[in-house]
Structure formats: structure tokens, C-alpha cells
Amino acid sequence: MEAIAQTAEEKQHHPDWCNSYNTLTVHLCSHDAGGTITQKDIDMASDIDALAARFSVVEME
């Protein structure tokens, strides 16, 4: 979570997320673009995937 938070802050992107026990759910949409998915969201998703791979996260949807 900390690595995602740092990346989000650097990119000025603030995803909604929920952390419960050992599961982190991240919802990406650009609130300032009417809640739609923008290139900023796609880029952030790519960054999250890279971080998950780096930290050996097993399951991603």
C-alpha cells in the first residue's frame, strides 16, 4: 500500500481503495473527469501491476 500511495502522490492520482486483512482493492477512475477512466488511470494501473510483480503479489484481477 505504501508503494502505491507514494506512486499515486507523485502522479497526483488518488485512487479509492479498501484494505481488509490481506486483500487490497483499488478502484481507478478520474474524479475530475466525471468518474470516467482516463489515460491517467491506465498508467496508474500499469504502475500498480509493476509494483505487484516487484513485491511478488500472487493474485491480481
Distance bins in CASP14 RR format, pairs under 12 A and 6 or more apart:
PFRMAT RR
TARGET T0000
AUTHOR 0000-0000-0000
RMODE 2
METHOD distances of the structure
MODEL  1
1 7 0 0 0 0 0 1 0 0 0 0 0
1 8 0 0 0 0 0 1 0 0 0 0 0
1 15 0 0 0 0 0 1 0 0 0 0 0
1 17 1 0 0 1 0 0 0 0 0 0 0
1 18 0 0 0 0 0 1 0 0 0 0 0
1 19 1 0 0 1 0 0 0 0 0 0 0
1 20 0 0 0 0 0 1 0 0 0 0 0
1 22 0 0 0 0 0 1 0 0 0 0 0
1 23 0 0 0 0 0 1 0 0 0 0 0
1 24 1 0 0 1 0 0 0 0 0 0 0
1 25 0 0 0 0 0 1 0 0 0 0 0
1 26 0 0 0 0 1 0 0 0 0 0 0
1 48 0 0 0 0 0 1 0 0 0 0 0
1 51 0 0 0 0 1 0 0 0 0 0 0
1 52 0 0 0 0 0 1 0 0 0 0 0
1 55 0 0 0 0 0 1 0 0 0 0 0
1 57 0 0 0 0 0 1 0 0 0 0 0
2 8 0 0 0 0 0 1 0 0 0 0 0
2 9 0 0 0 0 0 1 0 0 0 0 0
2 19 0 0 0 0 0 1 0 0 0 0 0
2 24 0 0 0 0 0 1 0 0 0 0 0
2 51 0 0 0 0 1 0 0 0 0 0 0
2 55 0 0 0 0 0 1 0 0 0 0 0
3 9 0 0 0 0 0 1 0 0 0 0 0
3 10 0 0 0 0 0 1 0 0 0 0 0
3 24 0 0 0 0 0 1 0 0 0 0 0
3 47 0 0 0 0 1 0 0 0 0 0 0
3 48 0 0 0 0 1 0 0 0 0 0 0
3 50 0 0 0 0 1 0 0 0 0 0 0
3 51 1 0 1 0 0 0 0 0 0 0 0
3 52 0 0 0 0 1 0 0 0 0 0 0
3 53 0 0 0 0 0 1 0 0 0 0 0
3 54 1 0 0 1 0 0 0 0 0 0 0
3 55 1 0 0 1 0 0 0 0 0 0 0
3 57 0 0 0 0 0 1 0 0 0 0 0
4 10 0 0 0 0 0 1 0 0 0 0 0
4 11 0 0 0 0 0 1 0 0 0 0 0
4 13 0 0 0 0 0 1 0 0 0 0 0
4 14 0 0 0 0 0 1 0 0 0 0 0
4 15 1 0 0 1 0 0 0 0 0 0 0
4 17 1 0 0 1 0 0 0 0 0 0 0
4 19 0 0 0 0 0 1 0 0 0 0 0
4 24 1 0 0 1 0 0 0 0 0 0 0
4 25 0 0 0 0 0 1 0 0 0 0 0
4 26 1 0 0 1 0 0 0 0 0 0 0
4 28 0 0 0 0 0 1 0 0 0 0 0
4 44 0 0 0 0 1 0 0 0 0 0 0
4 45 0 0 0 0 0 1 0 0 0 0 0
4 47 1 0 0 1 0 0 0 0 0 0 0
4 48 1 0 1 0 0 0 0 0 0 0 0
4 49 0 0 0 0 0 1 0 0 0 0 0
4 50 0 0 0 0 0 1 0 0 0 0 0
4 51 1 0 0 1 0 0 0 0 0 0 0
4 52 0 0 0 0 1 0 0 0 0 0 0
4 54 0 0 0 0 0 1 0 0 0 0 0
4 55 0 0 0 0 0 1 0 0 0 0 0
4 57 0 0 0 0 0 1 0 0 0 0 0
5 11 0 0 0 0 0 1 0 0 0 0 0
5 13 0 0 0 0 0 1 0 0 0 0 0
5 14 0 0 0 0 1 0 0 0 0 0 0
5 15 0 0 0 0 1 0 0 0 0 0 0
5 17 0 0 0 0 1 0 0 0 0 0 0
5 19 0 0 0 0 0 1 0 0 0 0 0
5 24 0 0 0 0 0 1 0 0 0 0 0
5 26 0 0 0 0 0 1 0 0 0 0 0
5 44 0 0 0 0 0 1 0 0 0 0 0
5 47 0 0 0 0 0 1 0 0 0 0 0
5 48 0 0 0 0 0 1 0 0 0 0 0
5 51 0 0 0 0 0 1 0 0 0 0 0
6 13 0 0 0 0 0 1 0 0 0 0 0
6 47 0 0 0 0 0 1 0 0 0 0 0
6 48 0 0 0 0 0 1 0 0 0 0 0
6 51 0 0 0 0 1 0 0 0 0 0 0
7 13 0 0 0 0 1 0 0 0 0 0 0
7 14 0 0 0 0 0 1 0 0 0 0 0
7 15 0 0 0 0 0 1 0 0 0 0 0
7 26 0 0 0 0 0 1 0 0 0 0 0
7 43 0 0 0 0 1 0 0 0 0 0 0
7 44 1 0 0 1 0 0 0 0 0 0 0
7 45 0 0 0 0 0 1 0 0 0 0 0
7 46 0 0 0 0 0 1 0 0 0 0 0
7 47 1 0 1 0 0 0 0 0 0 0 0
7 48 1 0 0 1 0 0 0 0 0 0 0
7 49 0 0 0 0 0 1 0 0 0 0 0
7 50 0 0 0 0 1 0 0 0 0 0 0
7 51 1 0 0 1 0 0 0 0 0 0 0
7 52 0 0 0 0 0 1 0 0 0 0 0
7 54 0 0 0 0 0 1 0 0 0 0 0
8 14 1 0 1 0 0 0 0 0 0 0 0
8 15 1 0 0 1 0 0 0 0 0 0 0
8 16 0 0 0 0 0 1 0 0 0 0 0
8 17 0 0 0 0 1 0 0 0 0 0 0
8 26 0 0 0 0 1 0 0 0 0 0 0
8 28 0 0 0 0 1 0 0 0 0 0 0
8 40 0 0 0 0 0 1 0 0 0 0 0
8 41 0 0 0 0 0 1 0 0 0 0 0
8 43 0 0 0 0 0 1 0 0 0 0 0
8 44 1 0 0 1 0 0 0 0 0 0 0
8 45 0 0 0 0 0 1 0 0 0 0 0
8 47 0 0 0 0 1 0 0 0 0 0 0
8 48 0 0 0 0 1 0 0 0 0 0 0
8 51 0 0 0 0 0 1 0 0 0 0 0
9 15 0 0 0 0 0 1 0 0 0 0 0
9 44 0 0 0 0 0 1 0 0 0 0 0
9 47 0 0 0 0 0 1 0 0 0 0 0
10 43 0 0 0 0 0 1 0 0 0 0 0
10 44 0 0 0 0 0 1 0 0 0 0 0
10 47 0 0 0 0 1 0 0 0 0 0 0
11 28 0 0 0 0 0 1 0 0 0 0 0
11 30 0 0 0 0 0 1 0 0 0 0 0
11 38 0 0 0 0 0 1 0 0 0 0 0
11 39 0 0 0 0 0 1 0 0 0 0 0
11 40 1 0 0 1 0 0 0 0 0 0 0
11 41 0 0 0 0 0 1 0 0 0 0 0
11 42 0 0 0 0 0 1 0 0 0 0 0
11 43 1 0 0 1 0 0 0 0 0 0 0
11 44 1 0 0 1 0 0 0 0 0 0 0
11 45 0 0 0 0 0 1 0 0 0 0 0
11 46 0 0 0 0 0 1 0 0 0 0 0
11 47 1 0 0 1 0 0 0 0 0 0 0
11 48 0 0 0 0 0 1 0 0 0 0 0
12 30 0 0 0 0 0 1 0 0 0 0 0
12 31 0 0 0 0 0 1 0 0 0 0 0
12 32 0 0 0 0 0 1 0 0 0 0 0
12 40 0 0 0 0 1 0 0 0 0 0 0
12 43 0 0 0 0 0 1 0 0 0 0 0
12 44 0 0 0 0 0 1 0 0 0 0 0
13 26 0 0 0 0 0 1 0 0 0 0 0
13 27 0 0 0 0 0 1 0 0 0 0 0
13 28 1 0 0 1 0 0 0 0 0 0 0
13 29 0 0 0 0 0 1 0 0 0 0 0
13 30 1 0 0 1 0 0 0 0 0 0 0
13 31 0 0 0 0 1 0 0 0 0 0 0
13 32 0 0 0 0 0 1 0 0 0 0 0
13 33 0 0 0 0 0 1 0 0 0 0 0
13 37 0 0 0 0 0 1 0 0 0 0 0
13 38 0 0 0 0 1 0 0 0 0 0 0
13 39 0 0 0 0 0 1 0 0 0 0 0
13 40 1 0 1 0 0 0 0 0 0 0 0
13 41 1 0 0 1 0 0 0 0 0 0 0
13 42 0 0 0 0 0 1 0 0 0 0 0
13 43 0 0 0 0 1 0 0 0 0 0 0
13 44 1 0 1 0 0 0 0 0 0 0 0
13 45 0 0 0 0 0 1 0 0 0 0 0
13 46 0 0 0 0 0 1 0 0 0 0 0
13 47 0 0 0 0 1 0 0 0 0 0 0
13 48 0 0 0 0 0 1 0 0 0 0 0
14 26 0 0 0 0 0 1 0 0 0 0 0
14 27 0 0 0 0 0 1 0 0 0 0 0
14 28 0 0 0 0 0 1 0 0 0 0 0
14 29 0 0 0 0 0 1 0 0 0 0 0
14 30 0 0 0 0 1 0 0 0 0 0 0
14 31 1 0 0 1 0 0 0 0 0 0 0
14 32 0 0 0 0 1 0 0 0 0 0 0
14 40 0 0 0 0 0 1 0 0 0 0 0
14 41 0 0 0 0 0 1 0 0 0 0 0
14 44 0 0 0 0 1 0 0 0 0 0 0
15 24 0 0 0 0 0 1 0 0 0 0 0
15 25 0 0 0 0 1 0 0 0 0 0 0
15 26 1 0 1 0 0 0 0 0 0 0 0
15 27 1 0 0 1 0 0 0 0 0 0 0
15 28 1 0 1 0 0 0 0 0 0 0 0
15 29 0 0 0 0 1 0 0 0 0 0 0
15 30 0 0 0 0 1 0 0 0 0 0 0
15 31 0 0 0 0 1 0 0 0 0 0 0
15 35 0 0 0 0 0 1 0 0 0 0 0
15 37 0 0 0 0 0 1 0 0 0 0 0
15 40 0 0 0 0 0 1 0 0 0 0 0
15 41 0 0 0 0 1 0 0 0 0 0 0
15 43 0 0 0 0 0 1 0 0 0 0 0
15 44 1 0 0 1 0 0 0 0 0 0 0
15 45 0 0 0 0 1 0 0 0 0 0 0
15 47 0 0 0 0 0 1 0 0 0 0 0
15 48 0 0 0 0 1 0 0 0 0 0 0
16 24 0 0 0 0 0 1 0 0 0 0 0
16 25 0 0 0 0 1 0 0 0 0 0 0
16 26 1 0 0 1 0 0 0 0 0 0 0
16 27 1 0 1 0 0 0 0 0 0 0 0
16 28 0 0 0 0 1 0 0 0 0 0 0
16 29 1 0 0 1 0 0 0 0 0 0 0
16 30 0 0 0 0 0 1 0 0 0 0 0
16 31 0 0 0 0 1 0 0 0 0 0 0
16 35 0 0 0 0 0 1 0 0 0 0 0
16 41 0 0 0 0 0 1 0 0 0 0 0
16 44 0 0 0 0 0 1 0 0 0 0 0
17 23 0 0 0 0 0 1 0 0 0 0 0
17 24 1 0 0 1 0 0 0 0 0 0 0
17 25 1 0 0 1 0 0 0 0 0 0 0
17 26 1 0 1 0 0 0 0 0 0 0 0
17 27 1 0 0 1 0 0 0 0 0 0 0
17 28 0 0 0 0 1 0 0 0 0 0 0
17 44 0 0 0 0 0 1 0 0 0 0 0
17 48 0 0 0 0 1 0 0 0 0 0 0
18 24 1 0 0 1 0 0 0 0 0 0 0
18 25 1 0 1 0 0 0 0 0 0 0 0
18 26 0 0 0 0 1 0 0 0 0 0 0
18 27 0 0 0 0 1 0 0 0 0 0 0
19 25 1 0 0 1 0 0 0 0 0 0 0
19 26 0 0 0 0 1 0 0 0 0 0 0
22 57 0 0 0 0 0 1 0 0 0 0 0
22 58 0 0 0 0 0 1 0 0 0 0 0
22 59 0 0 0 0 0 1 0 0 0 0 0
23 57 0 0 0 0 0 1 0 0 0 0 0
23 58 0 0 0 0 0 1 0 0 0 0 0
23 59 0 0 0 0 1 0 0 0 0 0 0
23 60 0 0 0 0 0 1 0 0 0 0 0
23 61 0 0 0 0 0 1 0 0 0 0 0
24 48 0 0 0 0 1 0 0 0 0 0 0
24 51 0 0 0 0 0 1 0 0 0 0 0
24 52 0 0 0 0 1 0 0 0 0 0 0
24 55 0 0 0 0 0 1 0 0 0 0 0
24 57 0 0 0 0 1 0 0 0 0 0 0
24 59 0 0 0 0 0 1 0 0 0 0 0
24 60 0 0 0 0 0 1 0 0 0 0 0
24 61 0 0 0 0 0 1 0 0 0 0 0
25 48 0 0 0 0 0 1 0 0 0 0 0
25 59 0 0 0 0 0 1 0 0 0 0 0
25 60 0 0 0 0 0 1 0 0 0 0 0
25 61 0 0 0 0 1 0 0 0 0 0 0
26 41 0 0 0 0 0 1 0 0 0 0 0
26 44 0 0 0 0 1 0 0 0 0 0 0
26 45 0 0 0 0 1 0 0 0 0 0 0
26 47 0 0 0 0 0 1 0 0 0 0 0
26 48 1 0 0 1 0 0 0 0 0 0 0
26 49 0 0 0 0 0 1 0 0 0 0 0
26 51 0 0 0 0 0 1 0 0 0 0 0
26 52 0 0 0 0 0 1 0 0 0 0 0
26 57 0 0 0 0 0 1 0 0 0 0 0
26 60 0 0 0 0 1 0 0 0 0 0 0
26 61 0 0 0 0 0 1 0 0 0 0 0
27 35 0 0 0 0 0 1 0 0 0 0 0
27 37 0 0 0 0 0 1 0 0 0 0 0
27 41 0 0 0 0 1 0 0 0 0 0 0
27 44 0 0 0 0 0 1 0 0 0 0 0
27 45 0 0 0 0 0 1 0 0 0 0 0
27 48 0 0 0 0 0 1 0 0 0 0 0
27 61 0 0 0 0 0 1 0 0 0 0 0
28 35 0 0 0 0 1 0 0 0 0 0 0
28 36 0 0 0 0 0 1 0 0 0 0 0
28 37 1 0 0 1 0 0 0 0 0 0 0
28 38 0 0 0 0 1 0 0 0 0 0 0
28 39 0 0 0 0 0 1 0 0 0 0 0
28 40 0 0 0 0 1 0 0 0 0 0 0
28 41 1 0 1 0 0 0 0 0 0 0 0
28 42 0 0 0 0 1 0 0 0 0 0 0
28 43 0 0 0 0 1 0 0 0 0 0 0
28 44 1 0 1 0 0 0 0 0 0 0 0
28 45 1 0 1 0 0 0 0 0 0 0 0
28 46 0 0 0 0 0 1 0 0 0 0 0
28 47 0 0 0 0 0 1 0 0 0 0 0
28 48 0 0 0 0 1 0 0 0 0 0 0
28 49 0 0 0 0 0 1 0 0 0 0 0
29 35 1 0 1 0 0 0 0 0 0 0 0
29 36 1 0 0 1 0 0 0 0 0 0 0
29 37 1 0 1 0 0 0 0 0 0 0 0
29 38 0 0 0 0 1 0 0 0 0 0 0
29 40 0 0 0 0 1 0 0 0 0 0 0
29 41 1 0 0 1 0 0 0 0 0 0 0
29 42 0 0 0 0 0 1 0 0 0 0 0
29 44 0 0 0 0 0 1 0 0 0 0 0
29 45 0 0 0 0 0 1 0 0 0 0 0
30 36 1 0 0 1 0 0 0 0 0 0 0
30 37 1 0 0 1 0 0 0 0 0 0 0
30 38 1 0 1 0 0 0 0 0 0 0 0
30 39 0 0 0 0 1 0 0 0 0 0 0
30 40 1 0 1 0 0 0 0 0 0 0 0
30 41 1 0 1 0 0 0 0 0 0 0 0
30 42 0 0 0 0 0 1 0 0 0 0 0
30 43 0 0 0 0 0 1 0 0 0 0 0
30 44 0 0 0 0 1 0 0 0 0 0 0
31 37 0 0 0 0 0 1 0 0 0 0 0
31 38 0 0 0 0 0 1 0 0 0 0 0
31 40 0 0 0 0 0 1 0 0 0 0 0
31 41 0 0 0 0 0 1 0 0 0 0 0
32 38 0 0 0 0 1 0 0 0 0 0 0
32 40 0 0 0 0 1 0 0 0 0 0 0
32 41 0 0 0 0 0 1 0 0 0 0 0
33 39 0 0 0 0 1 0 0 0 0 0 0
33 40 0 0 0 0 1 0 0 0 0 0 0
33 41 0 0 0 0 1 0 0 0 0 0 0
34 41 0 0 0 0 0 1 0 0 0 0 0
35 41 0 0 0 0 1 0 0 0 0 0 0
36 42 0 0 0 0 0 1 0 0 0 0 0
37 43 0 0 0 0 0 1 0 0 0 0 0
37 44 0 0 0 0 0 1 0 0 0 0 0
37 45 0 0 0 0 1 0 0 0 0 0 0
38 44 0 0 0 0 1 0 0 0 0 0 0
38 45 0 0 0 0 0 1 0 0 0 0 0
39 45 0 0 0 0 0 1 0 0 0 0 0
39 46 0 0 0 0 0 1 0 0 0 0 0
40 46 0 0 0 0 0 1 0 0 0 0 0
40 47 0 0 0 0 0 1 0 0 0 0 0
41 47 0 0 0 0 0 1 0 0 0 0 0
41 48 0 0 0 0 0 1 0 0 0 0 0
42 48 0 0 0 0 0 1 0 0 0 0 0
42 49 0 0 0 0 0 1 0 0 0 0 0
43 49 0 0 0 0 0 1 0 0 0 0 0
43 50 0 0 0 0 0 1 0 0 0 0 0
44 50 0 0 0 0 0 1 0 0 0 0 0
44 51 0 0 0 0 0 1 0 0 0 0 0
45 51 0 0 0 0 0 1 0 0 0 0 0
45 52 0 0 0 0 0 1 0 0 0 0 0
45 60 0 0 0 0 1 0 0 0 0 0 0
45 61 0 0 0 0 0 1 0 0 0 0 0
46 52 0 0 0 0 0 1 0 0 0 0 0
46 53 0 0 0 0 0 1 0 0 0 0 0
46 60 0 0 0 0 0 1 0 0 0 0 0
47 53 0 0 0 0 0 1 0 0 0 0 0
47 54 0 0 0 0 0 1 0 0 0 0 0
48 54 0 0 0 0 0 1 0 0 0 0 0
48 55 0 0 0 0 0 1 0 0 0 0 0
48 57 0 0 0 0 1 0 0 0 0 0 0
48 60 0 0 0 0 1 0 0 0 0 0 0
48 61 0 0 0 0 0 1 0 0 0 0 0
49 55 0 0 0 0 0 1 0 0 0 0 0
49 57 0 0 0 0 1 0 0 0 0 0 0
49 60 1 0 0 1 0 0 0 0 0 0 0
49 61 0 0 0 0 0 1 0 0 0 0 0
50 57 0 0 0 0 0 1 0 0 0 0 0
50 60 0 0 0 0 0 1 0 0 0 0 0
51 57 0 0 0 0 1 0 0 0 0 0 0
51 60 0 0 0 0 0 1 0 0 0 0 0
52 58 0 0 0 0 1 0 0 0 0 0 0
52 59 0 0 0 0 1 0 0 0 0 0 0
52 60 1 0 1 0 0 0 0 0 0 0 0
52 61 0 0 0 0 0 1 0 0 0 0 0
53 60 0 0 0 0 1 0 0 0 0 0 0
END
